[in-house]
Amino acid sequence: MAQAGTAQSKGLGFRVRVQRFGSYLSGMVMPNIGAFIAWGLITAMFIPTGWIPNETLAQLVDPMILYLLPLLIGYTGGRIVHDVRGGVVGAIATIGVIVGSDIPMFLGALVMGPLGGYIIKQFDRLTAHRVRQGFEMLVNNFSAGIIGGALAIAGLLGIGPVVSAISNALGAAVNALIGVGLLPLVSVFVEPAKILFLNNAINHGILTPIAVEQARETGQSILFLVETNPGPGLGILLAYWVFGSGLARASAPGAIIIQFLGGIHEIYFPYVLMKPLLVFAAIAGGASGLFVEVLFGVGLAATPSPGSIFAILALTPQGNHLGVILGVLTAATVSFLVASLILRASPVREGDENSLVAATSQMQDMKGKRSAAADSLVGAGAGGPVDGDSGAGKVRNASHVVFACDAGMGSSAMGASLLRKKVNDAGLDVEVSNVSIANLDPGAEVVVTHKDLTDRAREKAPGAAHVSVDNFLNSPKYDELVEELKKGRDGSVAGSGNGSGNGHHDDYSDVRKVIFACDAGMGSSAMGASLLKKKAKDANLDDVEIRNTSINDLPNDADVVVTHKDLTERARAKLPGARHVSVDNFLNSPKYDELVERIHSSRARS
């Protein structure tokens, strides 16, 4: 038993690591999808074989694909690692591999962006307490310039040629598969990986860089359709609608609208997990759709994200619509037929564990509160909506709830929208947002994730209260969260409050992050931060992080925000739950000593 448990733990750890790696890849591409779509539309319309050929406007195509898109990816990758400073160095590093190659350097950007962010982050750690007061801006600017320049040279002379060779090899392998008609076989790997929440990593981290190079040469690529075809999911949901029972059948029509028209493919994953044999229906649908698309020689001009039928049709080049539509319809028909056979031969019974979990969630959602008896049937326990050791206190005191999924879009965005409405209806001043797990702030207060991603979220934000749900669109835990937040505002927990009361602000024992904010995040605010660092160090407050940033980049987990009096209102609007210190002069304020004394005395009392 112990060996089995160890093996299961290792398997889970491997899956989490693969998901994390995939999340970093997709996290660099997903925020820039709008730029990809802009390039795709310009390409589809204005190149010589486009809808409206225009030689002047077609000049935008190459600069966008060769420079704009890789630089955006490099900047985003560096920013994920080390905020804006990391993004700048990542972009500088990326230009080296761009200049050193004559192909779109997406793979190079996926490497150089995070590498630049990581190296400048390590430099900042080494010099954090070694820069003399007044020299902060000089060191910051020149270090970023020198490190970024060195990485650009390395990219041009060494890394670029290597990445070009890898990219060319991958492209040749894909072309070989297409040439011998074996491309449909990739569905054997792609469709199961999608169910394990690796869909964005596969599409945007692996397929897109190769597809973009093909689209640049021919105006289209079939690889844009490998993961995004909504047909397999549509067929499975239709099968549930016709041959399913209970909650699965009742919810299938709504899921079809979200999946096929809205493009959120994650909505059908739970239906496959409820009956794992249905993965064969997804594989058969994906492979048959690709077979038809290969037969017709069609593709898309850019990646459709989300994978809505509307986005797919909008990015279909002239003359390709028949083949693309037939590919989607074929995938849907085949997956429907296979899924129907599976559901007829082995129906999802009301007593099955996964069905019971879904039915329990639906019942609790209608009831409006948690049922300990029902939870005990599915092993969820009666401990409330928060998983782990976080306790209800953190939820009650929270001013910000974050929904996190692999890409920070799709289902998590819809879950955040549902909770935001409930919070607003309850009259609570609580911010609700959604992000990718890769961009999850380590200081987050409350994090809501799908149960398959909670372990990754817990590693990223170990101090947060974590809420694990089976379905972002239908969870009773949202109502429970709202009830806990209400209790905090009603003063039922000692020391709670909404950030405006005295109880929360008089106690500074929990202060761990102090942020100096100004318009640019440099200059006088950097010197003010340096002054406070010295005072905190003299008072043995070594665990208090003190740094400076621009007011637009204020981190959500700041405990204290120090601003010039002219900017305090902007900072308060940006971060209403923090304590705000307003100064007349960053270089000469008695409030620094007051702040240090308040933290020190609060800790002594506690």
C-alpha positions as CSV (number, residue, x, y, z in Angstrom):
1,M,0.0,0.0,0.0
2,A,2.8,2.4,0.9
3,Q,4.6,1.7,-2.4
4,A,1.3,2.2,-4.3
5,G,0.8,5.5,-2.5
6,T,4.4,6.6,-3.3
7,A,4.0,5.7,-6.9
8,Q,0.7,7.6,-7.1
9,S,2.4,10.6,-5.4
10,K,5.2,10.5,-7.9
11,G,2.8,10.3,-10.8
12,L,0.9,13.3,-9.5
13,G,4.1,15.2,-9.0
14,F,5.2,14.5,-12.6
15,R,1.9,15.6,-13.9
16,V,2.1,18.8,-11.9
17,R,5.6,19.5,-13.2
18,V,4.5,18.9,-16.8
19,Q,1.5,21.2,-16.3
20,R,3.7,23.8,-14.8
21,F,6.1,23.7,-17.7
22,G,3.2,23.9,-20.2
23,S,1.7,26.7,-18.2
24,Y,4.9,28.8,-18.6
25,L,4.9,28.2,-22.3
26,S,1.2,29.1,-22.8
27,G,1.5,32.0,-20.3
28,M,4.0,33.6,-22.6
29,V,1.8,33.3,-25.7
30,M,-1.7,33.7,-24.4
31,P,-1.5,37.3,-23.3
32,N,-0.4,38.2,-26.9
33,I,-3.0,36.3,-28.8
34,G,-4.6,39.5,-29.9
35,A,-1.4,40.4,-31.7
36,F,-1.4,37.0,-33.4
37,I,-5.0,37.5,-34.5
38,A,-4.1,40.9,-35.9
39,W,-1.3,39.5,-37.9
40,G,-3.5,36.6,-39.1
41,L,-6.2,38.9,-40.3
42,I,-3.8,41.2,-42.1
43,T,-2.2,38.2,-43.7
44,A,-5.5,36.6,-44.8
45,M,-6.7,39.9,-46.3
46,F,-3.8,41.7,-47.9
47,I,-1.2,39.2,-49.2
48,P,-1.3,38.5,-52.9
49,T,-3.6,35.4,-52.4
50,G,-5.7,37.1,-49.8
51,W,-9.3,38.4,-49.8
52,I,-8.3,42.0,-50.7
53,P,-4.7,42.0,-52.1
54,N,-2.9,45.2,-51.3
55,E,0.9,45.5,-51.8
56,T,1.2,48.5,-49.4
57,L,-0.7,46.9,-46.5
58,A,1.0,43.6,-47.0
59,Q,4.2,45.2,-45.9
60,L,3.0,44.8,-42.4
61,V,3.1,41.0,-42.5
62,D,6.9,40.3,-42.3
63,P,7.8,42.9,-39.6
64,M,4.9,41.8,-37.4
65,I,5.8,38.1,-37.6
66,L,9.6,38.5,-37.5
67,Y,9.9,41.3,-34.9
68,L,6.7,42.3,-33.1
69,L,5.4,38.9,-32.1
70,P,8.7,37.3,-30.9
71,L,9.5,40.5,-28.9
72,L,6.1,40.4,-27.3
73,I,6.6,36.8,-26.3
74,G,10.1,37.5,-25.0
75,Y,8.9,40.5,-23.0
76,T,6.0,38.5,-21.5
77,G,8.3,35.6,-20.6
78,G,10.7,37.9,-18.8
79,R,7.9,39.7,-17.0
80,I,6.5,36.4,-15.7
81,V,9.9,35.7,-14.0
82,H,10.8,39.2,-12.8
83,D,8.0,41.8,-13.4
84,V,8.6,44.7,-15.8
85,R,12.4,44.7,-15.3
86,G,12.6,41.1,-16.3
87,G,10.4,41.8,-19.3
88,V,12.7,44.5,-20.6
89,V,15.8,42.3,-20.3
90,G,13.9,39.4,-21.8
91,A,13.0,41.6,-24.8
92,I,16.6,42.8,-25.3
93,A,17.8,39.2,-25.1
94,T,15.2,38.1,-27.7
95,I,16.3,40.6,-30.3
96,G,19.6,38.7,-30.5
97,V,18.0,35.5,-31.7
98,I,15.7,37.4,-34.0
99,V,18.5,39.1,-35.8
100,G,20.5,35.8,-35.9
101,S,17.8,34.0,-37.9
102,D,15.7,34.5,-41.0
103,I,12.6,32.6,-39.6
104,P,10.1,33.8,-37.0
105,M,12.0,33.2,-33.8
106,F,9.1,32.0,-31.4
107,L,11.1,29.1,-29.9
108,G,14.0,31.5,-29.3
109,A,11.7,34.0,-27.6
110,L,10.3,31.2,-25.4
111,V,13.9,30.5,-24.3
112,M,15.5,34.0,-24.1
113,G,12.6,35.8,-22.5
114,P,12.5,33.8,-19.3
115,L,16.3,33.5,-19.3
116,G,16.7,37.2,-19.4
117,G,14.2,37.6,-16.6
118,Y,15.9,35.0,-14.5
119,I,19.4,36.4,-14.8
120,I,18.4,40.0,-13.9
121,K,16.3,38.6,-11.0
122,Q,19.4,36.8,-9.6
123,F,21.5,40.0,-10.1
124,D,18.9,42.0,-8.2
125,R,19.0,39.5,-5.3
126,L,22.7,39.7,-5.1
127,T,22.8,43.5,-5.0
128,A,19.6,44.1,-3.0
129,H,21.4,45.4,0.1
130,R,24.7,46.4,-1.4
131,V,23.8,49.5,-3.5
132,R,24.6,52.8,-1.8
133,Q,21.8,55.4,-1.3
134,G,21.4,57.6,-4.4
135,F,22.9,55.1,-6.8
136,E,19.9,52.8,-7.2
137,M,18.7,54.2,-10.5
138,L,22.2,54.2,-12.0
139,V,22.8,50.5,-11.0
140,N,19.3,49.4,-12.1
141,N,19.5,51.0,-15.5
142,F,23.1,50.0,-16.3
143,S,22.7,46.5,-15.0
144,A,19.6,45.9,-17.2
145,G,21.4,47.3,-20.2
146,I,24.6,45.4,-19.7
147,I,23.0,42.0,-19.0
148,G,20.4,42.5,-21.7
149,G,23.1,43.5,-24.2
150,A,25.3,40.5,-23.3
151,L,22.4,38.1,-23.8
152,A,21.5,39.7,-27.1
153,I,25.0,39.1,-28.3
154,A,24.9,35.5,-27.0
155,G,21.6,35.0,-28.8
156,L,22.9,36.4,-32.1
157,L,26.2,34.4,-32.1
158,G,25.3,31.2,-30.3
159,I,21.8,30.5,-29.2
160,G,20.0,31.8,-32.3
161,P,21.6,29.3,-34.7
162,V,20.9,26.4,-32.4
163,V,17.2,27.3,-32.0
164,S,17.0,27.8,-35.8
165,A,18.3,24.3,-36.4
166,I,15.8,22.9,-33.9
167,S,12.9,24.8,-35.4
168,N,13.8,23.7,-38.9
169,A,14.1,20.1,-37.8
170,L,10.6,20.3,-36.1
171,G,9.1,21.9,-39.2
172,A,10.6,19.3,-41.4
173,A,9.2,16.5,-39.2
174,V,5.8,18.0,-39.4
175,N,6.0,18.5,-43.1
176,A,7.0,14.8,-43.4
177,L,4.0,13.7,-41.4
178,I,1.7,15.8,-43.6
179,G,3.4,14.5,-46.8
180,V,2.7,10.9,-45.9
181,G,-0.7,11.5,-44.6
182,L,0.1,10.6,-41.0
183,L,-0.8,14.0,-39.3
184,P,-4.1,12.7,-38.0
185,L,-2.2,10.3,-35.7
186,V,-1.1,13.2,-33.5
187,S,-4.7,13.2,-32.1
188,V,-3.7,10.1,-30.2
189,F,-1.4,12.3,-28.1
190,V,-3.2,15.7,-28.4
191,E,-6.7,14.7,-27.3
192,P,-5.8,12.9,-24.0
193,A,-3.3,15.7,-23.2
194,K,-6.1,18.3,-23.6
195,I,-8.2,16.5,-20.9
196,L,-5.2,16.8,-18.6
197,F,-5.3,20.6,-18.9
198,L,-2.3,20.7,-21.2
199,N,-4.4,22.1,-24.1
200,N,-3.0,25.6,-24.1
201,A,0.6,24.3,-23.6
202,I,0.2,22.1,-26.7
203,N,-1.4,24.7,-28.9
204,H,0.4,27.8,-28.0
205,G,3.7,26.4,-26.7
206,I,4.4,23.7,-29.3
207,L,2.2,23.9,-32.4
208,T,1.9,27.7,-32.8
209,P,5.6,28.4,-33.4
210,I,5.8,25.8,-36.2
211,A,2.4,26.8,-37.6
212,V,3.3,30.5,-37.8
213,E,6.4,29.8,-39.9
214,Q,4.2,27.7,-42.3
215,A,1.6,30.4,-42.5
216,R,4.3,33.0,-43.3
217,E,5.4,31.0,-46.3
218,T,2.0,29.8,-47.6
219,G,-0.6,32.0,-45.9
220,Q,-2.0,29.2,-43.9
221,S,-1.2,26.2,-41.7
222,I,-3.2,23.1,-40.8
223,L,-1.5,23.0,-37.4
224,F,-3.7,25.8,-36.2
225,L,-6.6,23.3,-36.4
226,V,-5.0,20.4,-34.6
227,E,-6.0,21.4,-31.0
228,T,-8.6,24.1,-31.7
229,N,-11.1,22.0,-33.7
230,P,-14.3,22.2,-31.6
231,G,-15.8,19.2,-33.4
232,P,-14.6,16.4,-31.0
233,G,-16.0,18.2,-27.9
234,L,-19.2,19.0,-29.7
235,G,-19.8,15.4,-30.6
236,I,-19.2,14.2,-27.0
237,L,-21.6,16.8,-25.6
238,L,-24.2,15.9,-28.2
239,A,-23.9,12.2,-27.2
240,Y,-24.5,13.1,-23.5
241,W,-27.5,15.2,-24.5
242,V,-29.1,12.3,-26.4
243,F,-27.9,9.3,-24.4
244,G,-26.9,10.7,-21.1
245,S,-28.9,10.9,-17.9
246,G,-29.4,13.2,-14.9
247,L,-27.2,16.3,-14.5
248,A,-24.9,15.3,-17.4
249,R,-27.8,15.3,-19.9
250,A,-29.4,18.4,-18.4
251,S,-26.2,20.5,-18.5
252,A,-25.0,19.3,-22.0
253,P,-27.0,21.9,-24.1
254,G,-25.6,24.8,-22.1
255,A,-22.1,23.3,-22.4
256,I,-22.5,23.0,-26.1
257,I,-23.1,26.7,-26.5
258,I,-20.1,27.6,-24.3
259,Q,-17.8,25.1,-26.1
260,F,-18.8,25.4,-29.7
261,L,-19.8,29.0,-29.9
262,G,-17.8,30.5,-27.0
263,G,-14.7,28.4,-27.8
264,I,-14.1,27.3,-24.2
265,H,-13.1,23.7,-24.7
266,E,-12.4,23.1,-21.0
267,I,-16.2,22.9,-20.5
268,Y,-16.4,19.3,-21.9
269,F,-13.3,17.9,-20.1
270,P,-15.4,16.9,-17.0
271,Y,-17.8,14.9,-19.2
272,V,-14.8,12.9,-20.5
273,L,-13.4,12.4,-17.0
274,M,-16.8,11.2,-15.8
275,K,-16.5,8.3,-18.4
276,P,-12.7,8.0,-19.3
277,L,-13.5,5.7,-22.2
278,L,-14.8,8.8,-24.0
279,V,-11.2,9.8,-24.7
280,F,-11.4,7.4,-27.6
281,A,-14.3,9.4,-29.0
282,A,-12.2,12.5,-28.8
283,I,-9.2,10.8,-30.5
284,A,-11.4,9.4,-33.2
285,G,-13.1,12.8,-33.8
286,G,-9.8,14.7,-33.8
287,A,-8.1,12.3,-36.2
288,S,-11.1,12.2,-38.6
289,G,-11.3,15.9,-38.7
290,L,-7.6,16.2,-39.5
291,F,-7.9,13.6,-42.2
292,V,-10.6,15.6,-44.0
293,E,-8.5,18.9,-43.6
294,V,-5.4,17.2,-45.0
295,L,-7.5,15.8,-47.8
296,F,-8.7,19.2,-48.7
297,G,-5.3,20.9,-48.1
298,V,-6.8,23.6,-45.8
299,G,-5.6,25.5,-42.8
300,L,-6.0,28.8,-40.9
301,A,-4.1,32.1,-41.2
302,A,-3.4,32.3,-37.4
303,T,-4.3,30.6,-34.2
304,P,-8.0,30.9,-33.2
305,S,-8.1,31.6,-29.5
306,P,-10.6,30.8,-28.0
307,G,-11.4,27.9,-30.3
308,S,-14.8,29.1,-31.2
309,I,-16.3,28.2,-34.6
310,F,-16.6,32.0,-35.2
311,A,-12.9,32.5,-34.6
312,I,-12.0,29.6,-36.8
313,L,-14.2,30.9,-39.7
314,A,-12.9,34.4,-39.3
315,L,-9.3,33.2,-39.7
316,T,-10.0,30.8,-42.6
317,P,-8.2,32.0,-45.8
318,Q,-10.0,32.5,-49.0
319,G,-11.0,29.2,-50.6
320,N,-10.6,27.1,-47.5
321,H,-14.0,27.4,-45.9
322,L,-15.5,24.2,-47.3
323,G,-12.6,22.0,-46.1
324,V,-12.5,23.6,-42.7
325,I,-16.3,23.3,-42.1
326,L,-16.3,19.7,-43.3
327,G,-13.4,19.0,-41.0
328,V,-15.3,20.3,-38.0
329,L,-18.5,18.5,-39.0
330,T,-16.7,15.2,-39.6
331,A,-14.9,15.5,-36.2
332,A,-18.2,16.2,-34.5
333,T,-20.0,13.3,-36.3
334,V,-17.4,10.7,-35.6
335,S,-16.9,11.7,-31.9
336,F,-20.7,11.6,-31.5
337,L,-21.0,8.1,-33.0
338,V,-18.2,6.7,-30.9
339,A,-19.4,8.5,-27.7
340,S,-22.9,7.3,-28.3
341,L,-21.8,3.6,-28.5
342,I,-19.8,4.0,-25.3
343,L,-22.6,5.6,-23.4
344,R,-25.1,3.1,-24.6
345,A,-22.9,0.1,-23.8
346,S,-21.7,1.6,-20.5
347,P,-24.1,4.3,-19.3
348,V,-23.1,6.8,-16.6
349,R,-25.3,5.6,-13.7
350,E,-26.6,7.9,-11.0
351,G,-24.7,5.8,-8.4
352,D,-21.3,6.3,-10.0
353,E,-18.9,8.3,-7.9
354,N,-18.3,11.1,-10.4
355,S,-22.1,11.5,-11.0
356,L,-22.7,11.7,-7.3
357,V,-20.1,14.4,-6.9
358,A,-21.8,16.4,-9.7
359,A,-25.3,15.8,-8.3
360,T,-24.1,16.9,-4.9
361,S,-22.7,20.1,-6.2
362,Q,-25.9,20.8,-8.1
363,M,-28.0,20.1,-4.9
364,Q,-25.8,22.4,-2.7
365,D,-25.9,25.1,-5.3
366,M,-29.7,25.1,-5.3
367,K,-29.8,24.8,-1.6
368,G,-27.4,27.8,-1.2
369,K,-25.2,26.3,1.5
370,R,-23.1,23.3,2.3
371,S,-24.5,20.0,3.3
372,A,-22.3,18.0,5.7
373,A,-24.3,14.8,5.1
374,A,-24.1,15.1,1.3
375,D,-20.4,15.9,1.5
376,S,-19.7,12.8,3.5
377,L,-21.0,10.7,0.7
378,V,-18.4,11.9,-1.7
379,G,-15.6,12.3,0.9
380,A,-15.5,16.1,0.8
381,G,-15.9,16.5,4.5
382,A,-17.7,19.2,6.3
383,G,-14.9,21.6,6.8
384,G,-16.2,24.5,4.8
385,P,-15.2,25.8,1.4
386,V,-11.5,26.3,2.1
387,D,-9.1,23.4,1.5
388,G,-5.9,22.8,3.5
389,D,-4.9,24.5,6.7
390,S,-5.8,28.0,5.7
391,G,-8.9,28.4,7.8
392,A,-11.9,30.7,7.4
393,G,-10.1,33.6,9.0
394,K,-8.1,34.4,5.8
395,V,-11.2,34.3,3.7
396,R,-13.1,36.6,6.1
397,N,-10.3,39.2,6.0
398,A,-9.7,38.9,2.3
399,S,-10.0,41.9,0.0
400,H,-9.1,40.0,-3.2
401,V,-10.1,36.6,-4.6
402,V,-8.2,35.2,-7.5
403,F,-9.4,32.5,-9.9
404,A,-6.5,30.6,-11.5
405,C,-6.4,28.1,-14.3
406,D,-3.7,27.0,-16.8
407,A,-4.1,30.0,-19.1
408,G,-5.9,32.5,-16.9
409,M,-8.8,32.7,-19.4
410,G,-11.7,30.6,-20.4
411,S,-13.5,28.8,-17.6
412,S,-11.7,30.6,-14.8
413,A,-12.8,33.9,-16.3
414,M,-16.4,32.7,-16.3
415,G,-16.1,31.5,-12.7
416,A,-14.7,34.9,-11.7
417,S,-17.6,36.6,-13.4
418,L,-20.1,34.4,-11.5
419,L,-18.4,35.2,-8.1
420,R,-18.0,38.9,-8.9
421,K,-21.8,39.1,-9.5
422,K,-22.5,37.4,-6.2
423,V,-20.0,39.7,-4.4
424,N,-21.6,42.8,-5.9
425,D,-25.1,41.6,-5.1
426,A,-24.0,41.2,-1.5
427,G,-22.6,44.7,-1.4
428,L,-19.0,43.6,-0.6
429,D,-15.9,45.6,-1.5
430,V,-13.9,42.6,-2.7
431,E,-11.9,42.5,-5.9
432,V,-12.4,39.3,-8.0
433,S,-10.0,38.6,-10.9
434,N,-8.6,35.7,-12.9
435,V,-5.0,34.8,-13.9
436,S,-2.9,32.0,-15.2
437,I,-1.2,29.9,-12.5
438,A,2.1,30.9,-13.9
439,N,1.2,34.5,-13.0
440,L,-0.3,33.8,-9.6
441,D,0.9,36.2,-7.0
442,P,2.7,34.4,-4.1
443,G,1.0,36.8,-1.7
444,A,-2.5,36.0,-2.9
445,E,-5.2,35.9,-0.2
446,V,-7.8,33.5,-1.6
447,V,-7.2,31.4,-4.7
448,V,-10.0,29.4,-6.5
449,T,-8.8,26.6,-8.8
450,H,-10.1,23.4,-10.4
451,K,-9.3,20.4,-8.2
452,D,-6.8,19.1,-10.7
453,L,-4.8,22.3,-10.5
454,T,-5.0,23.0,-6.7
455,D,-1.6,21.4,-5.9
456,R,0.2,23.7,-8.4
457,A,-1.6,26.7,-7.1
458,R,-0.7,25.8,-3.5
459,E,3.0,25.6,-4.5
460,K,2.8,29.0,-6.2
461,A,0.9,30.7,-3.3
462,P,1.5,28.6,-0.1
463,G,0.2,31.3,2.2
464,A,-3.2,31.7,0.5
465,A,-6.6,30.1,1.4
466,H,-7.2,27.7,-1.4
467,V,-10.7,26.8,-2.7
468,S,-10.9,23.7,-4.9
469,V,-13.9,23.3,-7.2
470,D,-15.1,20.5,-9.5
471,N,-16.6,22.9,-12.0
472,F,-16.0,26.6,-12.4
473,L,-19.5,27.1,-13.8
474,N,-21.5,25.2,-11.2
475,S,-20.0,25.3,-7.6
476,P,-21.8,25.8,-4.3
477,K,-18.5,27.0,-2.9
478,Y,-19.1,30.5,-4.4
479,D,-22.1,31.1,-2.0
480,E,-20.0,29.7,0.9
481,L,-17.2,32.2,0.0
482,V,-19.6,35.1,0.0
483,E,-21.0,34.0,3.4
484,E,-17.5,33.9,4.9
485,L,-16.6,37.3,3.4
486,K,-19.9,38.7,5.0
487,K,-18.9,37.3,8.4
488,G,-15.6,39.2,8.2
489,R,-17.4,42.4,7.3
490,D,-19.8,41.9,10.1
491,G,-17.0,41.8,12.6
492,S,-17.5,38.3,13.7
493,V,-13.8,37.6,13.7
494,A,-11.5,39.5,15.9
495,G,-9.3,41.8,14.0
496,S,-11.2,41.5,10.8
497,G,-12.4,44.4,8.7
498,N,-12.6,45.7,5.2
499,G,-9.5,47.7,5.3
500,S,-11.2,50.9,6.6
501,G,-11.6,50.0,10.2
502,N,-9.1,50.7,13.0
503,G,-8.7,47.2,14.1
504,H,-7.0,46.0,11.0
505,H,-4.8,49.1,10.5
506,D,-3.6,49.5,14.1
507,D,-2.1,46.1,14.1
508,Y,1.1,46.0,12.0
509,S,2.4,42.6,13.2
510,D,1.5,41.0,9.9
511,V,3.3,43.5,7.7
512,R,5.8,41.7,5.4
513,K,5.8,43.8,2.3
514,V,6.2,47.6,2.0
515,I,6.0,49.1,-1.4
516,F,7.1,52.7,-2.4
517,A,5.1,53.8,-5.4
518,C,5.5,56.8,-7.7
519,D,4.6,57.5,-11.3
520,A,7.7,55.8,-12.8
521,G,8.8,53.5,-9.9
522,M,12.3,54.9,-9.9
523,G,14.1,58.1,-8.8
524,S,12.9,59.4,-5.4
525,S,10.8,56.4,-4.5
526,A,13.8,54.2,-5.0
527,M,15.8,56.3,-2.6
528,G,12.9,56.4,-0.1
529,A,12.8,52.6,-0.2
530,S,16.5,52.5,0.4
531,L,16.2,54.8,3.5
532,L,13.4,52.6,5.0
533,K,15.4,49.4,4.2
534,K,18.2,50.7,6.4
535,K,15.9,51.7,9.2
536,A,14.2,48.3,9.1
537,K,17.5,46.5,9.1
538,D,18.7,48.5,12.1
539,A,15.4,47.4,13.9
540,N,16.1,43.8,13.0
541,L,13.0,43.6,10.8
542,D,14.9,41.5,8.2
543,D,11.8,39.6,7.1
544,V,10.1,42.8,5.8
545,E,10.4,43.2,2.0
546,I,10.8,46.8,1.0
547,R,11.0,47.8,-2.7
548,N,9.8,50.4,-5.1
549,T,7.6,50.2,-8.2
550,S,5.4,52.3,-10.5
551,I,1.9,53.0,-9.2
552,N,0.5,51.1,-12.2
553,D,2.4,47.9,-11.2
554,L,1.4,47.9,-7.5
555,P,1.4,44.2,-6.3
556,N,-1.9,43.0,-4.9
557,D,-0.2,41.5,-1.8
558,A,1.4,44.8,-0.6
559,D,0.7,45.3,3.2
560,V,1.8,49.0,3.2
561,V,2.0,51.4,0.3
562,V,4.1,54.6,0.7
563,T,3.3,57.3,-1.8
564,H,3.8,61.1,-2.2
565,K,0.7,62.9,-1.0
566,D,-0.4,63.8,-4.5
567,L,-0.6,60.1,-5.5
568,T,-2.1,58.6,-2.4
569,E,-5.6,58.6,-3.7
570,R,-4.6,56.8,-6.9
571,A,-2.8,54.2,-4.8
572,R,-5.7,53.8,-2.5
573,A,-8.0,53.2,-5.5
574,K,-5.6,50.7,-6.9
575,L,-5.1,48.8,-3.6
576,P,-8.0,49.6,-1.2
577,G,-7.1,46.8,1.2
578,A,-3.6,48.0,2.0
579,R,-2.4,50.5,4.6
580,H,-1.4,53.7,3.0
581,V,1.3,56.1,4.2
582,S,1.3,59.5,2.6
583,V,4.6,61.6,2.6
584,D,5.5,65.1,1.6
585,N,9.0,64.1,0.6
586,F,10.4,60.6,0.0
587,L,13.9,61.7,1.1
588,N,13.0,63.3,4.4
589,S,9.9,62.0,6.2
590,P,9.5,61.2,9.9
591,K,6.8,58.7,8.9
592,Y,9.5,56.1,8.2
593,D,10.5,56.0,11.8
594,E,6.9,55.8,12.8
595,L,6.3,52.9,10.4
596,V,9.2,50.9,11.7
597,E,8.2,51.6,15.3
598,R,4.6,50.6,14.7
599,I,5.7,47.3,13.1
600,H,8.2,46.6,15.9
601,S,5.7,47.4,18.7
602,S,2.9,45.4,17.1
603,R,5.0,42.3,16.9
604,A,6.1,42.8,20.5
605,R,2.5,42.9,21.7
606,S,1.5,39.8,19.7
